[in-house]
Amino acid sequence: MRIEGSLTSVSWIPSEAVTGAFKIPFIAGMAHYDDPPPDELGDPSALANTDRCRFANQLRAFIDVSNGEIVGHGMLGSGVVGSTTLRLGGAALTFAPVIFPTLRSEPIVSTTSVKFTQTCGARTGVPAPRLVARPPYVQYSAPTAWTTLELELHLDGHSTGGLTGASPFPRHWVYDHQGRLFQKSALIDFRTWSNDYFGDHTPWGSSDAAVLVSSVETALERQLGTLIMRAGDRPEIRNLEPGVRLCRQGESGQELYLLLDGVLQVIVDDVPVAELGPGAVLGERALLEGGLRSSTLKALTQCRVAIVAGSDVDRDKLEQLARGHHRETTLQFE
C-alpha cells in the first residue's frame, strides 16, 4: 500500500510590505503588490505563471507499507517560480527569475514514519543595487527568497509538518495535501531581508532562517481584509513596536483593526488569552456592544495594523465576525 502526502508553500507580496526606496516602483505603478492567494490552492503553477504569486515550493512524498512495516519511500515535487514584469508607461519589461537548485535532506526513517525536508527558492532577475552591511558592501542582484518545508508521513496514514524555515520576505502561506490553507509566516522584514539574505546567508550557503508561523484566520476575516485594503479610502497604517498596546480593555473605540503583519496578544482582565497573526480582524465587539473595548491588544513583535472606521464596515459582517471569532490561534518558532 502506498501512502502519499504533500505540502505547498506560496510566497507573495502583500500590500504595504515593501519599505524604503524600493517602495517607489510600487507607488508609481511600475511594480505591484499581490492579491492574497486563494483559500483552496489548485495548481500552483497557474498562480506563478499568471503573476499572482512570486514562487511556490511543492513537496510531495510517499511511503510504501507492507505487513505493517515501511518498505520504501520517495520524494517528488519542486519549486515553481514566476517571472517579474515592470511597467513603465505603455511598455512592459519582463525579467526571468534566477532559480536555485532544490535542496532535499536525506529522509529520516523510523519504524512508524518517514520525515522529508525540501527547500526551494529563487531571486528576481530585476536589478536591486543597494548598500549592505557586510562584504562586499554593495549588492547589485536581488536578495534570495525561499521556504523550507518538512513533511512527515506516518504508518497509520496521517501526516504532519509545515514551514520550518523561510526568508523574512515575502509572505509565505502553506497548504496541506487537500490544497487547504492551514499555516502562514507571521512576520515580514523587508529591510533585514534586503541587507542580509544573499550569498552564504541562505540555505545554498551556510544557513536557513528561523520562521515564526501562525494558524490561519477565518475566511470571513480574509474577505474583510481584502475589502479594508482594496475598497474605498486607503486605511490608516499604524506601526507598533514590541510591548506597545494597540488598545486597552474598557476604553472607548469606534475603529476596526486588520493585523497586516506581526503578532498581537489578546489580554482579558490582565490575563493573556490568545496570540493572533496576520489577517486577524479585531475590534468588532466594541462596535456591536456599546463602544467599549472588551480586551487589551498588545504587540508581541513589531506589528503593522490597518485601521478603518467601524461605520465603513457592514454591520451584518461584523455580527458574523463576532459569532465566528475564535481565539485559539497558536504560534511557534521552528
C-alpha positions, 0 to 999 in steps of 0.5 A: 500500500502506498501512502502519499502526502504533500505540502505547498508553500506560496510566497507573495507580496502583500500590500504595504510590505515593501519599505524604503526606496524600493517602495517607489516602483510600487507607488508609481505603478511600475511594480505591484503588490499581490492579491492574497492567494486563494483559500483552496490552492489548485495548481500552483503553477497557474498562480506563478505563471499568471503573476499572482504569486512570486514562487511556490515550493511543492513537496510531495512524498510517499511511503510504501507499507507492507505487513505493517512495516515501511518498505520504501519511500520517495520524494517528488515535487519542486519549486515553481517560480514566476517571472517579474514584469515592470511597467513603465508607461505603455511598455512592459519589461519582463525579467526571468527569475534566477532559480536555485537548485532544490535542496532535499535532506536525506529522509529520516526513517523510523519504524512508524514514519518517514520525515522529508525536508525540501527547500526551494527558492529563487531571486528576481532577475530585476536589478536591486543595487543597494548598500549592505552591511557586510562584504562586499558592501554593495549588492547589485542582484536581488536578495534570495527568497525561499521556504523550507518545508518538512513533511512527515508521513506516518504508518497509520496514514496521517501526516504532519509538518509545515514551514520550518524555515523561510526568508523574512520576505515575502509572505509565505502561506502553506497548504496541506495535501487537500490544497487547504490553507492551514499555516502562514509566516507571521512576520515580514522584514523587508529591510533585514531581508534586503541587507542580509539574505544573499550569498552564504546567508541562505540555505545554498550557503551556510544557513536557513532562517528561523520562521515564526508561523501562525494558524490561519484566520477565518475566511470571513476575516480574509474577505474583510481584509481584502475589502479594508485594503482594496475598497474605498479610502486607503486605511490608516497604517499604524506601526507598533513596536514590541510591548506597545498596546494597540488598545486597552480593555474598557476604553472607548473605540469606534475603529476596526483593526486588520493585523497586516503583519506581526503578532498581537496578544489578546489580554482579558482582565490582565490575563493573556488569552490568545496570540493572533497573526496576520489577517486577524480582524479585531475590534468588532465587539466594541462596535456591536456592544456599546463602544467599549473595548472588551480586551487589551491588544498588545504587540508581541513583535513589531506589528503593522495594523490597518485601521478603518472606521467601524461605520465603513464596515457592514454591520451584518459582517461584523455580527458574523465576525463576532459569532465566528471569532475564535481565539485559539490561534497558536504560534511557534518558532521552528 
